[in-house]
C-alpha cells in the first residue's frame, strides 16, 4: 500500500487509496502512537495506542476523511493529557452518539 519506508503519513497518500478494496486488513503506523487501520473495504479508522494502568490499550478515534491526519495529530496532546490525569479514554468511546471519540472528550 503506502508508506513502505518508516516516514510519517500524508493526506495525499490517503486520498489515493481511500475507499478501495484490499485482500486483507492491515495497519500502518504514523508517529506518536497514531496508526490507521484499513479493513478489506478500505474505510480508514484512526487508532491511538497508549498505556493505561500498566496495560496496552488501543482506541479508535474516528474515520478518515471525517478526521484529517492534521486534526488527529493536533489532538494528540489532549489525549495524552487525559491519560496523564488518570482518565480512562475508553469510557468516552462507549457513547455511540458521538461520531468520534475526539468530539466526546471535553
N, C-alpha and C positions, 0 to 999 in steps of 0.2 A: 504494500500500500504506500503510505507516505512515511517520511521520517526514518529512512534506513540508517542514517547517521544519528549520533547522540546529540541532537540540537533541539532548541525549542520549536514548538509547532507554530504554524502561521494560519491566519484566516484564509489566505489564498489556497492553501492545501485543502482545507475543509470544503471550500466551495467546489473544488474539482471532483471530490469523491462523495459528497453528501447525497444521501438517499439512493445509493447504488447497492445492489445486492452482492453479497460475498459468500463464498463457500462455507466459511466457518467464522464464528465470532472471534474478535481479537481486541486487544487493549494496547494503546500507545501512550507512553508516559510523556509528559511535558516537562515541567520543572516544579520545584517546591511542593511536591506531594500531589500534584494535579495530574490526572490522566483522563483519557477519553476512551470509553468502551463502545465498540461498534458490533452490534449483533448482525446476524446474516442479512437482515433487511436494510442495514445501513443507517439507522437512526442513532446519531451520536449521543451518548449520555456522559456528561461531565461527572467525574468522581474525584473525591478528596480522600486521601489516605492519611490516617493520623493514629496516634497512640493515646488512649484514654483509659485511666486506671490500669496501666500496665498491660493493656490488651490492644492489639492491632484492630483498627476499625476502618471501614470503607463506607463513605456516604455519597449517594447520588445527589448532585446539586441541581440538576435540570438538564435540558437538552439543547443541543445546537440545532438551529440558529437562534432559538429563543434567548439563549445566553451566549454572548460572544466570548471569544477567548480573552479579549482585553478585559471585559467585565468580570469574568471569573477570576482572573489574576488580580484585579484590583480589590476583590472581596476577600482575598486570602488572609490578610492581616486581621480582618474582622473574625473570620472563622478561627484563626489561631488564638485570638483573644478570648473567645468563648471557652476554648479548651484550657487555656491558662487559668481562667476563672473557675474551672471545675464544672462547667455547664455541659451536660450531655447533648451533643448535636443531634443524635438520632431521635430524641424526643420531638424536636421541631419537624422532622421529616414524617412523623406519623400522621399529621394532619393533611389529608389528601385534598383539602380545599385549596391549599397553596399550590400554585403552578410550579414553583421550585422552592427549594429549601432556603435560598438567599432572601426570598420575599418574607419568609416566616420568621427569620431571625431579626430581632429589633436591635 
